[in-house]
Amino acid sequence: MSLQSFWIAATVVALLQFARVRDIRIVPLLALFAFQAIAHHQTDWFAARPWHFAAGFAGLASLTILRKAP
């Protein structure tokens, strides 16, 4: 069984949280979950590799934004 459904659920929960609190710090986390869902949807690892890199960069952006938070 693929982890795709887990990443889709995490994306939906992050989107609902963003709609509720309107905090810009949730956007990179939302992107990370969405990119992981897309990557796990791919059948070939080489097709999924750019999406995993995008998820990694979104994670780094999330860390950067959270580090600067008050």
NUDRENTOR-703433 format. One record per residue: residue number from 1; residue in one letter; x, y, z of N, C-alpha, C, O in turn. Coordinates in pm, 1 decimal, decimal comma. Example, Ala and Ser with C-alpha at 12.3 -4.5 7.8 and 13.67 -1.06 7.14 Angstrom:
! NUDRENTOR-703433
1|A|1319,0|-569,0|780,0|1230,0|-450,0|780,0|1320,0|-330,0|780,0|1423,6|-331,9|846,5
2|S|1285,0|-225,0|708,0|1367,0|-106,0|714,0|1290,0|3,0|787,0|1340,9|113,8|803,9
! end
This chain:
! NUDRENTOR-703433
1|M|83,2|-118,9|0,0|0,0|0,0|0,0|86,9|124,2|0,0|187,1|131,7|71,2
2|S|48,7|218,8|-78,4|124,5|341,6|-94,5|95,0|440,5|18,4|-9,5|434,2|83,2
3|L|187,2|529,3|39,4|168,3|635,3|137,3|96,1|756,0|78,1|79,5|858,1|144,8
4|Q|54,4|743,9|-44,6|-9,2|856,1|-113,4|-131,3|907,6|-37,4|-149,6|1028,8|-25,9
5|S|-213,8|819,1|13,9|-333,9|863,1|85,6|-298,3|937,8|213,9|-367,8|1031,9|252,2
6|F|-190,6|896,6|280,2|-145,3|968,5|399,5|-104,9|1111,4|364,4|-142,6|1205,5|434,2
7|W|-28,7|1128,0|257,0|17,5|1262,1|218,6|-98,8|1348,6|171,0|-99,3|1469,5|194,5
8|I|-196,6|1288,9|104,9|-315,0|1365,7|63,4|-393,7|1411,2|186,0|-439,3|1525,4|191,7
9|A|-409,7|1322,7|283,8|-480,6|1360,5|406,2|-406,2|1470,5|480,8|-468,3|1563,3|532,6
10|A|-274,1|1460,9|486,5|-195,2|1565,3|552,5|-208,7|1698,0|479,5|-213,6|1803,3|543,0
11|T|-214,7|1694,1|346,5|-232,9|1815,9|268,3|-368,4|1878,9|296,4|-378,6|2000,5|312,4
12|V|-471,5|1797,2|302,3|-606,6|1849,0|329,4|-613,9|1909,9|468,9|-673,3|2016,3|486,8
13|V|-554,7|1844,4|566,9|-555,9|1897,2|704,1|-478,6|2028,4|711,6|-523,5|2122,6|776,9
14|A|-363,0|2036,1|645,5|-286,0|2160,9|644,6|-362,5|2272,0|572,8|-357,2|2387,6|614,7
15|L|-433,0|2238,5|466,2|-513,0|2338,0|395,3|-627,1|2388,8|482,9|-654,6|2508,7|484,9
16|L|-693,2|2299,9|554,8|-799,8|2341,5|646,0|-744,8|2428,4|759,3|-808,4|2525,3|800,9
17|Q|-627,6|2393,1|807,8|-565,6|2473,5|913,5|-528,8|2612,2|861,6|-546,6|2711,8|931,7
18|F|-477,5|2618,6|738,8|-444,2|2748,1|679,5|-570,3|2832,1|660,5|-568,6|2952,7|685,0
19|A|-678,1|2769,8|617,5|-803,9|2843,3|599,1|-858,9|2892,6|732,5|-925,6|2995,9|738,4
20|R|-831,0|2819,4|838,1|-881,7|2857,3|969,7|-802,2|2971,1|1032,4|-861,4|3065,6|1084,7
21|V|-669,1|2964,1|1028,3|-587,6|3062,4|1099,6|-522,1|3166,7|1009,4|-476,1|3269,9|1058,3
22|R|-517,3|3141,6|878,8|-455,9|3234,8|782,3|-311,8|3272,9|820,1|-273,4|3389,5|811,8
23|D|-233,5|3173,5|861,5|-94,0|3195,9|897,4|-5,3|3154,5|779,8|-12,0|3040,7|733,4
24|I|76,7|3246,4|732,7|159,2|3221,4|613,7|263,7|3112,7|639,1|316,1|3054,4|544,1
25|R|294,4|3085,0|765,3|395,7|2983,3|796,6|348,5|2842,3|762,4|429,8|2749,9|759,7
26|I|220,6|2824,0|736,7|167,3|2691,0|704,0|186,9|2658,6|555,5|184,0|2541,7|517,2
27|V|206,5|2759,3|472,9|214,6|2738,3|327,4|330,0|2645,8|287,6|306,8|2554,5|208,2
28|P|454,8|2663,7|338,5|559,9|2568,6|299,7|531,2|2425,7|345,4|566,8|2330,1|276,5
29|L|467,7|2411,2|460,0|430,9|2277,9|506,5|325,0|2216,8|415,5|328,7|2097,5|385,1
30|L|231,6|2299,3|373,0|129,3|2255,5|278,2|194,2|2211,7|146,9|156,7|2109,4|89,7
31|A|290,7|2288,8|100,1|362,2|2253,1|-22,9|439,5|2122,5|-6,0|441,9|2039,2|-96,6
32|L|502,5|2104,8|109,9|577,0|1982,0|135,1|486,0|1860,0|125,5|520,5|1761,1|60,8
33|F|369,6|1867,1|190,1|276,4|1755,0|185,5|224,6|1730,6|44,2|211,9|1615,8|1,6
34|A|194,6|1838,1|-28,5|143,6|1823,0|-165,3|249,3|1761,8|-256,3|218,4|1674,0|-336,9
35|F|374,0|1807,4|-244,0|481,4|1751,8|-327,9|506,5|1605,1|-294,7|534,1|1525,5|-384,4
36|Q|497,2|1568,8|-168,1|514,8|1428,4|-131,5|401,1|1343,4|-187,9|424,4|1231,2|-232,8
37|A|279,1|1395,6|-186,1|165,5|1321,0|-242,8|186,1|1298,5|-392,2|159,6|1189,8|-443,4
38|I|233,2|1401,2|-461,6|259,0|1387,4|-605,2|371,5|1286,8|-629,1|362,6|1203,4|-719,2
39|A|476,1|1294,7|-549,0|589,5|1203,5|-566,1|549,0|1058,4|-542,6|593,2|969,5|-615,3
40|H|466,6|1033,9|-443,3|425,8|896,6|-415,8|321,1|846,2|-514,0|291,9|726,7|-517,6
41|H|265,2|935,0|-592,7|171,2|893,8|-696,1|244,8|840,9|-820,3|188,5|763,3|-897,5
42|Q|368,1|882,2|-838,9|446,0|839,8|-955,6|481,4|691,7|-944,3|507,2|641,2|-835,0
43|T|482,4|623,7|-1057,3|517,3|481,4|-1056,2|667,2|459,3|-1071,2|720,5|359,3|-1023,1
44|D|734,2|550,3|-1136,5|877,6|538,3|-1159,7|952,2|630,2|-1063,7|912,7|745,0|-1043,3
45|W|1060,6|579,2|-1004,6|1135,4|659,9|-910,0|1197,2|781,4|-977,8|1204,5|888,8|-918,1
46|F|1241,0|765,6|-1100,5|1302,3|878,3|-1171,4|1200,8|988,5|-1200,8|1237,1|1105,9|-1206,6
47|A|1075,8|952,4|-1219,2|971,7|1052,8|-1237,9|937,6|1120,1|-1105,2|894,3|1235,4|-1104,1
48|A|956,3|1050,3|-994,1|923,4|1104,9|-862,4|1036,4|1189,6|-804,8|1013,6|1270,4|-714,8
49|R|1156,8|1172,0|-855,6|1272,4|1240,6|-797,1|1259,0|1392,2|-791,9|1290,0|1449,9|-687,7
50|P|1214,4|1461,4|-898,2|1200,6|1607,6|-887,2|1098,9|1650,6|-781,5|1114,6|1754,9|-718,0
51|W|995,2|1570,0|-763,3|894,5|1603,5|-661,7|949,5|1584,1|-521,5|915,0|1659,6|-430,6
52|H|1034,8|1484,0|-502,7|1098,7|1465,7|-372,6|1195,1|1580,6|-343,8|1204,3|1627,1|-230,2
53|F|1267,1|1626,4|-446,9|1354,2|1743,0|-428,6|1272,6|1866,9|-394,1|1312,1|1944,7|-307,3
54|A|1159,8|1885,9|-460,6|1073,2|2000,4|-431,7|1021,5|1992,3|-288,4|1013,0|2094,0|-219,6
55|A|986,9|1872,0|-243,3|941,4|1855,2|-105,3|1053,4|1888,2|-7,5|1029,4|1948,4|97,2
56|G|1173,7|1849,4|-41,0|1288,6|1882,5|44,0|1311,0|2031,8|54,0|1337,4|2083,9|162,4
57|F|1300,7|2101,1|-58,6|1316,7|2246,8|-56,8|1202,8|2314,3|19,2|1224,5|2414,7|87,2
58|A|1082,8|2260,2|8,2|970,6|2314,8|85,3|993,6|2293,1|235,0|959,7|2379,3|316,1
59|G|1050,2|2180,3|271,2|1084,5|2155,4|411,1|1189,6|2252,1|461,9|1180,6|2300,6|574,7
60|L|1289,9|2280,4|378,6|1390,7|2379,0|417,1|1330,0|2518,0|430,4|1366,2|2593,2|520,9
61|A|1238,3|2552,4|341,4|1170,0|2681,3|351,2|1087,9|2687,7|479,3|1083,1|2791,5|545,3
62|S|1024,4|2578,8|513,9|945,7|2573,8|636,4|1034,9|2594,1|758,7|998,9|2668,1|850,2
63|L|1150,5|2528,8|760,4|1244,0|2547,8|871,1|1293,4|2691,6|878,9|1306,6|2747,3|987,9
64|T|1320,4|2751,5|764,2|1367,3|2889,8|761,5|1261,2|2984,8|815,0|1291,8|3074,2|893,9
65|I|1138,9|2966,2|773,2|1030,9|3054,1|819,6|1005,6|3033,8|968,5|985,0|3131,3|1040,8
66|L|1006,8|2910,6|1015,3|981,7|2885,7|1157,7|1096,2|2934,3|1245,7|1074,4|2971,1|1361,1
67|R|1216,2|2934,7|1192,8|1329,7|2984,2|1271,0|1320,6|3134,5|1291,7|1363,4|3185,1|1395,4
68|K|1265,2|3207,0|1194,3|1252,5|3351,6|1204,0|1127,4|3394,2|1278,8|1107,1|3513,5|1301,6
69|A|1043,3|3299,3|1317,4|916,8|3333,3|1385,0|945,2|3385,3|1525,9|1041,6|3342,8|1589,6
70|P|862,7|3475,8|1573,8|882,9|3529,5|1708,7|850,6|3429,4|1816,9|862,9|3460,5|1935,4
! end
